[in-house]
Amino acid sequence: MSHSVGQVAAFAHVTVRTLHHYDEIGLLSPSGRSHAGHRRYDDADLDRLQRILFYRELGFPLDQVAVLIDDPDADPQEHLRRQHELLTTRIAELQRMAEAVEHAMEAKKMGINLTPEEKFEVFGDHDPDQYDEEVEQRWGDTDAYRESARRTARYTKEDWLRMKEESADWGARYQALMEAGEPATSERAMDLAEEHRTQIVRWYYDCTYEIHRCLADMYVADERFTAYYDAIRPGLAQHLRDAIHANAARHA
């Protein structure tokens, strides 16, 4: 049984032009011709084509493929052993490449993909990487951590600046609320607590009300968070904590 050049091209997912070229250079000459002089390929030709395409897939140039295919000391079994060895080597190379990419992804896990100058422009004296190891140890196995890393890995300097401006605007409005003497259980305070939660949802991960409560407790339990919020206005960390709890209860 023989096949036309078009059929073989469809079988092997190559172009007719490629098969013509292989014939012209003597790499794969069809075993027969039709009465009209068209190329006809038999099963042995297809086996040879399969070996050619395998070596081509591994990156061998055509002249080397010809040497490998026409090796007088290589029987079909030897070709299979050689292919297995080459595949094993390629798999090991791809695995090393995958590990290198994973390491690069890990290095950017929190998405601070900025130059030192850009980091200073966005964060000032605050080092956004200083707590990376602690954050990963505490929350690295959580969906929230993975989602945050996935999102922030795509952020540009403009994204970080927009996030900073949004946070500063929120802080100014919360400061004004406290200066007006509004309690944490007021509607305005709870609305700003809700806005605080939705900012986390928009920029980092799905912050549920229960997660938001836990964060609020950490704002007063961890002096670093307390210092951050109290720098906006003394007592803001505790006020925000109470507003977040009140807001969560409101939405329960």
C-alpha atoms as a printed R data frame, in Angstrom:
    type eleno elety resid chain resno       x      y       z
1   ATOM     1    CA   MET     A     1   0.000  0.000   0.000
2   ATOM     2    CA   SER     A     2   1.387  3.418  -0.921
3   ATOM     3    CA   HIS     A     3   0.463  6.983  -0.136
4   ATOM     4    CA   SER     A     4   0.569 10.240  -2.044
5   ATOM     5    CA   VAL     A     5   2.752 13.144  -0.974
6   ATOM     6    CA   GLY     A     6  -0.340 15.014   0.195
7   ATOM     7    CA   GLN     A     7  -1.466 12.114   2.366
8   ATOM     8    CA   VAL     A     8   1.983 11.752   3.921
9   ATOM     9    CA   ALA     A     9   2.168 15.469   4.592
10  ATOM    10    CA   ALA     A    10  -1.163 15.236   6.446
11  ATOM    11    CA   PHE     A    11  -0.062 12.127   8.400
12  ATOM    12    CA   ALA     A    12   3.227 13.665   9.519
13  ATOM    13    CA   HIS     A    13   2.028 17.270   9.984
14  ATOM    14    CA   VAL     A    14   4.641 18.618   7.584
15  ATOM    15    CA   THR     A    15   4.263 20.531   4.340
16  ATOM    16    CA   VAL     A    16   4.386 19.040   0.877
17  ATOM    17    CA   ARG     A    17   7.239 21.417   0.192
18  ATOM    18    CA   THR     A    18   9.216 19.841   3.051
19  ATOM    19    CA   LEU     A    19   8.746 16.361   1.571
20  ATOM    20    CA   HIS     A    20   9.815 17.628  -1.852
21  ATOM    21    CA   HIS     A    21  12.939 19.121  -0.260
22  ATOM    22    CA   TYR     A    22  13.769 15.870   1.545
23  ATOM    23    CA   ASP     A    23  13.484 14.088  -1.807
24  ATOM    24    CA   GLU     A    24  15.660 16.633  -3.595
25  ATOM    25    CA   ILE     A    25  18.523 16.268  -1.081
26  ATOM    26    CA   GLY     A    26  18.227 12.492  -0.974
27  ATOM    27    CA   LEU     A    27  17.110 12.327   2.644
28  ATOM    28    CA   LEU     A    28  13.759 10.731   1.887
29  ATOM    29    CA   SER     A    29  13.117  9.606  -1.664
30  ATOM    30    CA   PRO     A    30   9.778  7.857  -2.145
31  ATOM    31    CA   SER     A    31   9.961  4.185  -3.104
32  ATOM    32    CA   GLY     A    32   7.572  4.506  -6.013
33  ATOM    33    CA   ARG     A    33   5.884  6.699  -8.554
34  ATOM    34    CA   SER     A    34   2.384  6.701  -9.944
35  ATOM    35    CA   HIS     A    35   1.695  6.224 -13.676
36  ATOM    36    CA   ALA     A    36   1.563 10.001 -13.867
37  ATOM    37    CA   GLY     A    37   4.987 10.289 -12.221
38  ATOM    38    CA   HIS     A    38   3.760 11.463  -8.799
39  ATOM    39    CA   ARG     A    39   5.591 10.426  -5.637
40  ATOM    40    CA   ARG     A    40   4.239  7.394  -3.752
41  ATOM    41    CA   TYR     A    41   5.425  6.513  -0.241
42  ATOM    42    CA   ASP     A    42   5.266  3.001   1.250
43  ATOM    43    CA   ASP     A    43   5.376  1.947   4.922
44  ATOM    44    CA   ALA     A    44   9.175  1.784   4.961
45  ATOM    45    CA   ASP     A    45   9.287  5.375   3.712
46  ATOM    46    CA   LEU     A    46   6.942  6.409   6.524
47  ATOM    47    CA   ASP     A    47   9.181  4.679   9.090
48  ATOM    48    CA   ARG     A    48  12.179  6.588   7.728
49  ATOM    49    CA   LEU     A    49  10.246  9.849   7.811
50  ATOM    50    CA   GLN     A    50   9.310  9.212  11.430
51  ATOM    51    CA   ARG     A    51  12.994  8.822  12.356
52  ATOM    52    CA   ILE     A    52  13.898 11.958  10.394
53  ATOM    53    CA   LEU     A    53  11.282 14.039  12.147
54  ATOM    54    CA   PHE     A    54  12.338 12.721  15.537
55  ATOM    55    CA   TYR     A    55  15.925 13.844  15.030
56  ATOM    56    CA   ARG     A    56  14.759 17.151  13.598
57  ATOM    57    CA   GLU     A    57  12.602 17.706  16.679
58  ATOM    58    CA   LEU     A    58  15.714 17.246  18.807
59  ATOM    59    CA   GLY     A    59  17.439 19.983  16.812
60  ATOM    60    CA   PHE     A    60  19.747 17.991  14.551
61  ATOM    61    CA   PRO     A    61  20.551 19.671  11.185
62  ATOM    62    CA   LEU     A    62  19.579 17.764   8.065
63  ATOM    63    CA   ASP     A    63  23.119 16.695   7.201
64  ATOM    64    CA   GLN     A    64  23.555 15.097  10.630
65  ATOM    65    CA   VAL     A    65  20.120 13.497  10.377
66  ATOM    66    CA   ALA     A    66  21.209 11.832   7.139
67  ATOM    67    CA   VAL     A    67  24.308 10.431   8.852
68  ATOM    68    CA   LEU     A    68  22.266  9.101  11.769
69  ATOM    69    CA   ILE     A    69  19.570  7.592   9.576
70  ATOM    70    CA   ASP     A    70  22.003  5.933   7.161
71  ATOM    71    CA   ASP     A    71  24.384  4.591   9.806
72  ATOM    72    CA   PRO     A    72  25.166  1.097   8.459
73  ATOM    73    CA   ASP     A    73  25.756 -0.239  11.979
74  ATOM    74    CA   ALA     A    74  22.379  0.908  13.314
75  ATOM    75    CA   ASP     A    75  19.430 -1.458  13.001
76  ATOM    76    CA   PRO     A    76  15.872 -0.367  13.886
77  ATOM    77    CA   GLN     A    77  16.387 -1.475  17.493
78  ATOM    78    CA   GLU     A    78  19.561  0.591  17.690
79  ATOM    79    CA   HIS     A    79  17.650  3.641  16.428
80  ATOM    80    CA   LEU     A    80  15.116  3.170  19.193
81  ATOM    81    CA   ARG     A    81  17.851  2.894  21.850
82  ATOM    82    CA   ARG     A    82  19.518  6.021  20.484
83  ATOM    83    CA   GLN     A    83  16.229  7.898  20.448
84  ATOM    84    CA   HIS     A    84  15.508  6.854  24.020
85  ATOM    85    CA   GLU     A    85  18.912  8.088  25.148
86  ATOM    86    CA   LEU     A    86  18.462 11.401  23.351
87  ATOM    87    CA   LEU     A    87  14.981 11.841  24.791
88  ATOM    88    CA   THR     A    88  16.244 11.118  28.306
89  ATOM    89    CA   THR     A    89  18.948 13.744  27.867
90  ATOM    90    CA   ARG     A    90  16.443 16.284  26.519
91  ATOM    91    CA   ILE     A    91  14.046 15.621  29.405
92  ATOM    92    CA   ALA     A    92  16.869 16.267  31.882
93  ATOM    93    CA   GLU     A    93  17.732 19.514  30.077
94  ATOM    94    CA   LEU     A    94  14.097 20.660  30.084
95  ATOM    95    CA   GLN     A    95  13.820 19.798  33.779
96  ATOM    96    CA   ARG     A    96  16.841 21.982  34.538
97  ATOM    97    CA   MET     A    97  15.286 24.781  32.484
98  ATOM    98    CA   ALA     A    98  11.994 24.406  34.351
99  ATOM    99    CA   GLU     A    99  13.807 24.581  37.696
100 ATOM   100    CA   ALA     A   100  15.614 27.744  36.582
101 ATOM   101    CA   VAL     A   101  12.302 29.338  35.626
102 ATOM   102    CA   GLU     A   102  10.769 28.294  38.954
103 ATOM   103    CA   HIS     A   103  13.677 29.898  40.795
104 ATOM   104    CA   ALA     A   104  13.158 33.094  38.808
105 ATOM   105    CA   MET     A   105   9.444 33.014  39.647
106 ATOM   106    CA   GLU     A   106  10.257 32.463  43.312
107 ATOM   107    CA   ALA     A   107  12.634 35.412  43.270
108 ATOM   108    CA   LYS     A   108   9.746 37.579  42.089
109 ATOM   109    CA   LYS     A   109   7.120 35.898  44.256
110 ATOM   110    CA   MET     A   110   5.846 39.144  45.762
111 ATOM   111    CA   GLY     A   111   5.969 40.964  42.467
112 ATOM   112    CA   ILE     A   112   8.265 43.818  43.452
113 ATOM   113    CA   ASN     A   113   9.724 43.814  39.937
114 ATOM   114    CA   LEU     A   114  11.263 47.261  40.208
115 ATOM   115    CA   THR     A   115  14.725 48.743  39.919
116 ATOM   116    CA   PRO     A   116  16.253 50.140  43.132
117 ATOM   117    CA   GLU     A   117  15.435 53.651  41.899
118 ATOM   118    CA   GLU     A   118  11.817 52.716  41.195
119 ATOM   119    CA   LYS     A   119  11.489 51.013  44.583
120 ATOM   120    CA   PHE     A   120  12.583 54.203  46.302
121 ATOM   121    CA   GLU     A   121  10.192 56.246  44.181
122 ATOM   122    CA   VAL     A   122   7.276 53.999  45.113
123 ATOM   123    CA   PHE     A   123   8.054 52.974  48.688
124 ATOM   124    CA   GLY     A   124  10.455 55.639  49.948
125 ATOM   125    CA   ASP     A   125  12.501 54.416  52.919
126 ATOM   126    CA   HIS     A   126  10.247 51.394  53.384
127 ATOM   127    CA   ASP     A   127  11.778 48.163  52.047
128 ATOM   128    CA   PRO     A   128   8.910 46.112  50.563
129 ATOM   129    CA   ASP     A   129  11.015 42.918  50.655
130 ATOM   130    CA   GLN     A   130  12.095 43.051  54.284
131 ATOM   131    CA   TYR     A   131   9.405 40.694  55.578
132 ATOM   132    CA   ASP     A   132   9.237 38.335  52.569
133 ATOM   133    CA   GLU     A   133  10.743 35.361  54.398
134 ATOM   134    CA   GLU     A   134   8.480 35.779  57.411
135 ATOM   135    CA   VAL     A   135   5.402 36.230  55.226
136 ATOM   136    CA   GLU     A   136   6.180 33.045  53.293
137 ATOM   137    CA   GLN     A   137   6.787 31.061  56.480
138 ATOM   138    CA   ARG     A   138   3.477 32.179  57.990
139 ATOM   139    CA   TRP     A   139   1.214 32.149  54.943
140 ATOM   140    CA   GLY     A   140   3.140 30.505  52.102
141 ATOM   141    CA   ASP     A   141   0.838 27.475  52.001
142 ATOM   142    CA   THR     A   142  -2.373 29.500  51.830
143 ATOM   143    CA   ASP     A   143  -4.466 30.240  48.768
144 ATOM   144    CA   ALA     A   144  -4.397 33.937  49.685
145 ATOM   145    CA   TYR     A   145  -0.588 34.037  49.567
146 ATOM   146    CA   ARG     A   146  -0.454 32.262  46.229
147 ATOM   147    CA   GLU     A   147  -3.147 34.505  44.767
148 ATOM   148    CA   SER     A   148  -1.366 37.633  46.004
149 ATOM   149    CA   ALA     A   149   1.940 36.462  44.517
150 ATOM   150    CA   ARG     A   150   0.263 35.641  41.202
151 ATOM   151    CA   ARG     A   151  -1.412 39.056  40.925
152 ATOM   152    CA   THR     A   152   1.436 41.252  42.093
153 ATOM   153    CA   ALA     A   153   3.894 39.497  39.801
154 ATOM   154    CA   ARG     A   154   2.188 41.323  36.915
155 ATOM   155    CA   TYR     A   155   2.219 44.805  38.494
156 ATOM   156    CA   THR     A   156   4.257 47.607  36.964
157 ATOM   157    CA   LYS     A   157   5.687 50.672  38.668
158 ATOM   158    CA   GLU     A   158   2.549 52.554  37.624
159 ATOM   159    CA   ASP     A   159   0.382 49.924  39.317
160 ATOM   160    CA   TRP     A   160   2.309 50.253  42.567
161 ATOM   161    CA   LEU     A   161   2.131 54.045  42.429
162 ATOM   162    CA   ARG     A   162  -1.621 53.903  41.815
163 ATOM   163    CA   MET     A   163  -2.007 51.538  44.738
164 ATOM   164    CA   LYS     A   164   0.071 53.864  46.924
165 ATOM   165    CA   GLU     A   165  -2.055 56.875  45.965
166 ATOM   166    CA   GLU     A   166  -5.242 54.961  46.671
167 ATOM   167    CA   SER     A   167  -3.954 53.922  50.086
168 ATOM   168    CA   ALA     A   168  -2.836 57.468  50.911
169 ATOM   169    CA   ASP     A   169  -6.237 58.861  49.977
170 ATOM   170    CA   TRP     A   170  -7.933 56.286  52.212
171 ATOM   171    CA   GLY     A   171  -5.555 57.141  55.066
172 ATOM   172    CA   ALA     A   172  -6.278 60.861  54.772
173 ATOM   173    CA   ARG     A   173 -10.023 60.261  54.924
174 ATOM   174    CA   TYR     A   174  -9.689 57.917  57.904
175 ATOM   175    CA   GLN     A   175  -7.528 60.484  59.680
176 ATOM   176    CA   ALA     A   176 -10.188 63.143  59.080
177 ATOM   177    CA   LEU     A   177 -12.861 60.809  60.416
178 ATOM   178    CA   MET     A   178 -10.943 60.305  63.648
179 ATOM   179    CA   GLU     A   179 -10.243 64.022  64.006
180 ATOM   180    CA   ALA     A   180 -13.987 64.597  63.714
181 ATOM   181    CA   GLY     A   181 -14.417 62.316  66.727
182 ATOM   182    CA   GLU     A   182 -16.459 59.618  64.984
183 ATOM   183    CA   PRO     A   183 -16.478 56.271  66.807
184 ATOM   184    CA   ALA     A   184 -15.332 53.032  65.196
185 ATOM   185    CA   THR     A   185 -18.945 51.833  65.098
186 ATOM   186    CA   SER     A   186 -20.169 54.802  63.029
187 ATOM   187    CA   GLU     A   187 -21.399 54.298  59.492
188 ATOM   188    CA   ARG     A   188 -18.517 56.291  58.035
189 ATOM   189    CA   ALA     A   189 -15.928 54.298  59.977
190 ATOM   190    CA   MET     A   190 -17.479 50.988  58.923
191 ATOM   191    CA   ASP     A   191 -17.658 52.205  55.315
192 ATOM   192    CA   LEU     A   192 -13.963 53.019  55.372
193 ATOM   193    CA   ALA     A   193 -13.264 49.627  56.925
194 ATOM   194    CA   GLU     A   194 -15.191 48.045  54.064
195 ATOM   195    CA   GLU     A   195 -13.199 50.118  51.580
196 ATOM   196    CA   HIS     A   196 -10.009 48.865  53.258
197 ATOM   197    CA   ARG     A   197 -11.184 45.282  52.708
198 ATOM   198    CA   THR     A   198 -12.151 45.846  49.074
199 ATOM   199    CA   GLN     A   199  -8.740 47.371  48.366
200 ATOM   200    CA   ILE     A   200  -7.168 44.111  49.527
201 ATOM   201    CA   VAL     A   201  -9.605 42.164  47.339
202 ATOM   202    CA   ARG     A   202  -8.843 44.351  44.332
203 ATOM   203    CA   TRP     A   203  -5.066 44.353  44.643
204 ATOM   204    CA   TYR     A   204  -4.094 41.164  46.452
205 ATOM   205    CA   TYR     A   205  -6.542 38.345  47.198
206 ATOM   206    CA   ASP     A   206 -10.111 37.491  48.181
207 ATOM   207    CA   CYS     A   207 -10.218 38.942  51.678
208 ATOM   208    CA   THR     A   208 -13.288 37.547  53.398
209 ATOM   209    CA   TYR     A   209 -14.761 39.227  56.471
210 ATOM   210    CA   GLU     A   210 -13.272 36.513  58.663
211 ATOM   211    CA   ILE     A   211  -9.812 37.076  57.175
212 ATOM   212    CA   HIS     A   212 -10.312 40.816  57.584
213 ATOM   213    CA   ARG     A   213 -11.074 40.312  61.280
214 ATOM   214    CA   CYS     A   214  -7.824 38.360  61.689
215 ATOM   215    CA   LEU     A   215  -5.880 41.084  59.940
216 ATOM   216    CA   ALA     A   216  -7.472 43.696  62.179
217 ATOM   217    CA   ASP     A   217  -6.382 41.829  65.292
218 ATOM   218    CA   MET     A   218  -2.843 41.633  63.901
219 ATOM   219    CA   TYR     A   219  -2.806 45.407  63.394
220 ATOM   220    CA   VAL     A   220  -2.857 45.870  67.161
221 ATOM   221    CA   ALA     A   221  -1.006 42.689  68.158
222 ATOM   222    CA   ASP     A   222   2.018 43.262  65.929
223 ATOM   223    CA   GLU     A   223   3.845 46.473  66.785
224 ATOM   224    CA   ARG     A   224   5.086 46.856  63.215
225 ATOM   225    CA   PHE     A   225   1.542 47.109  61.871
226 ATOM   226    CA   THR     A   226   0.518 49.307  64.786
227 ATOM   227    CA   ALA     A   227   3.392 51.679  64.005
228 ATOM   228    CA   TYR     A   228   2.406 51.811  60.332
229 ATOM   229    CA   TYR     A   229  -1.203 52.806  61.003
230 ATOM   230    CA   ASP     A   230  -0.447 54.995  64.010
231 ATOM   231    CA   ALA     A   231   1.982 56.968  61.834
232 ATOM   232    CA   ILE     A   232  -1.089 58.182  59.938
233 ATOM   233    CA   ARG     A   233  -2.698 59.213  63.219
234 ATOM   234    CA   PRO     A   234  -2.017 58.010  66.774
235 ATOM   235    CA   GLY     A   235  -4.579 55.420  67.793
236 ATOM   236    CA   LEU     A   236  -5.634 54.636  64.218
237 ATOM   237    CA   ALA     A   237  -4.597 50.964  64.428
238 ATOM   238    CA   GLN     A   238  -6.949 50.288  67.341
239 ATOM   239    CA   HIS     A   239  -9.726 52.419  65.849
240 ATOM   240    CA   LEU     A   240  -9.438 50.572  62.514
241 ATOM   241    CA   ARG     A   241  -9.409 47.232  64.281
242 ATOM   242    CA   ASP     A   242 -12.687 48.049  65.987
243 ATOM   243    CA   ALA     A   243 -14.216 49.427  62.777
244 ATOM   244    CA   ILE     A   244 -13.281 46.267  60.855
245 ATOM   245    CA   HIS     A   245 -14.924 44.081  63.500
246 ATOM   246    CA   ALA     A   246 -18.027 46.298  63.489
247 ATOM   247    CA   ASN     A   247 -18.174 46.175  59.672
248 ATOM   248    CA   ALA     A   248 -17.838 42.389  59.649
249 ATOM   249    CA   ALA     A   249 -20.656 42.077  62.136
250 ATOM   250    CA   ARG     A   250 -22.746 44.427  60.005
251 ATOM   251    CA   HIS     A   251 -22.327 42.112  57.014
252 ATOM   252    CA   ALA     A   252 -22.781 38.891  58.938
